[in-house]
Amino acid sequence: MKMDIANRADIQLLVDTFYTKVRADATIGYLFNDVARVNWELHLPRMYEFWENILFQTGSFKGNPMAAHVQLHQKSPLTAGHFEQWLKLFLATVDELFEGDNAELIKQRARSIATMMQIKVHPSNDPRSIL
């Protein structure tokens, strides 16, 4: 039986496993590797803080992920397919590693975040809008 997400160490395992998949992914890997050119030594600890805050309300995350994704979209358009693939990988990683109330909660929050990111990068007045 799998354990639930209980602490920062679990968050780190989830984030590290997820981003290993992302970097190798044919659909979205290039956005992280080639377009954003993510500095993983800086990005991963920020993602630990982000998801720890999302799940446990630690208040440790400072940043504006919406603005970062809008800027990325301006460099290379983010499509509905990109968000779907990101979410698919995230949900699969959670399911692979954990089960329980917190695992379900983080998946629900990820769905909400993916939805909000899509809305922010595709304003409703944009004819290419996915909405």
C-alpha positions as CSV (number, residue, x, y, z in Angstrom):
1,M,0.0,0.0,0.0
2,K,1.2,3.5,-0.9
3,M,1.6,6.2,1.7
4,D,-0.1,9.6,1.5
5,I,1.9,12.8,1.0
6,A,2.8,13.8,4.5
7,N,5.7,16.2,4.5
8,R,8.3,18.2,2.6
9,A,10.4,15.1,1.8
10,D,7.3,13.6,0.1
11,I,6.8,16.8,-1.9
12,Q,10.5,16.7,-2.9
13,L,10.1,13.1,-4.2
14,L,7.0,14.1,-6.1
15,V,8.5,17.2,-7.7
16,D,11.8,15.5,-8.5
17,T,10.1,12.5,-10.1
18,F,7.6,14.7,-12.0
19,Y,10.3,17.0,-13.4
20,T,12.4,14.1,-14.5
21,K,9.5,13.0,-16.6
22,V,8.8,16.6,-17.8
23,R,12.4,17.1,-19.0
24,A,12.3,13.9,-21.1
25,D,8.7,14.4,-22.4
26,A,8.4,14.8,-26.2
27,T,5.4,17.2,-25.9
28,I,6.5,19.7,-23.2
29,G,10.1,19.0,-22.4
30,Y,11.4,21.5,-25.0
31,L,9.4,24.3,-23.2
32,F,11.5,23.7,-20.0
33,N,14.8,22.8,-21.7
34,D,15.0,25.0,-24.8
35,V,12.5,27.9,-24.4
36,A,12.6,28.7,-20.6
37,R,16.0,27.2,-20.2
38,V,15.2,26.3,-16.6
39,N,18.0,26.4,-14.1
40,W,16.9,23.3,-12.2
41,E,19.1,24.0,-9.2
42,L,17.1,27.1,-8.6
43,H,13.7,25.9,-10.0
44,L,13.3,22.7,-8.0
45,P,13.6,24.2,-4.5
46,R,11.1,26.9,-5.6
47,M,8.8,24.1,-6.8
48,Y,9.2,22.3,-3.4
49,E,8.1,25.5,-1.7
50,F,5.3,26.1,-4.2
51,W,3.7,22.6,-3.8
52,E,4.4,22.5,0.0
53,N,2.5,25.8,0.2
54,I,-0.3,24.5,-2.0
55,L,-0.8,21.4,0.1
56,F,0.2,22.4,3.6
57,Q,-0.3,26.2,3.5
58,T,3.2,26.8,4.7
59,G,3.4,30.4,3.4
60,S,7.0,29.7,2.3
61,F,6.4,30.3,-1.5
62,K,7.1,33.8,-2.8
63,G,6.7,34.4,-6.5
64,N,4.3,34.9,-9.4
65,P,3.9,31.7,-11.4
66,M,1.1,33.2,-13.5
67,A,3.4,36.0,-14.8
68,A,6.2,33.6,-15.5
69,H,3.9,31.4,-17.7
70,V,2.5,34.4,-19.5
71,Q,6.1,35.4,-20.4
72,L,6.8,31.9,-21.5
73,H,3.7,31.9,-23.7
74,Q,4.9,35.1,-25.4
75,K,8.2,33.3,-26.3
76,S,6.6,30.1,-27.4
77,P,2.7,29.7,-27.4
78,L,1.4,27.3,-24.7
79,T,-1.4,25.2,-26.1
80,A,-4.2,23.3,-24.5
81,G,-2.2,20.2,-25.4
82,H,0.8,21.4,-23.4
83,F,-1.4,21.9,-20.3
84,E,-3.1,18.6,-20.8
85,Q,0.3,16.8,-21.0
86,W,1.7,18.7,-17.9
87,L,-1.4,17.6,-16.0
88,K,-1.3,14.0,-17.3
89,L,2.3,13.7,-16.1
90,F,1.6,15.3,-12.8
91,L,-1.4,13.2,-12.0
92,A,0.4,10.0,-13.1
93,T,3.3,10.8,-10.9
94,V,1.1,11.4,-7.9
95,D,-0.7,8.1,-8.5
96,E,2.6,6.3,-9.0
97,L,4.0,7.4,-5.7
98,F,1.1,8.2,-3.3
99,E,-2.5,7.6,-2.3
100,G,-4.7,9.2,0.3
101,D,-6.5,12.4,1.0
102,N,-3.4,14.7,0.4
103,A,-2.7,12.9,-2.9
104,E,-6.2,13.5,-4.0
105,L,-6.1,17.2,-2.8
106,I,-2.8,17.9,-4.6
107,K,-4.2,16.4,-7.8
108,Q,-7.3,18.6,-7.5
109,R,-5.2,21.7,-6.9
110,A,-3.0,20.8,-10.0
111,R,-6.2,20.6,-12.1
112,S,-7.2,24.0,-10.9
113,I,-3.8,25.5,-11.4
114,A,-3.6,24.1,-15.0
115,T,-7.1,25.6,-15.7
116,M,-6.2,29.0,-14.3
117,M,-2.9,29.1,-16.2
118,Q,-4.7,28.3,-19.5
119,I,-7.2,31.2,-18.8
120,K,-4.3,33.6,-18.0
121,V,-2.2,32.8,-21.0
122,H,-5.3,32.7,-23.4
123,P,-7.3,35.8,-22.5
124,S,-10.9,35.5,-23.7
125,N,-10.5,38.4,-26.2
126,D,-7.7,36.4,-28.0
127,P,-9.1,34.7,-31.1
128,R,-6.8,31.8,-30.5
129,S,-8.4,31.3,-27.1
130,I,-9.0,27.7,-25.9
131,L,-12.0,28.7,-23.9
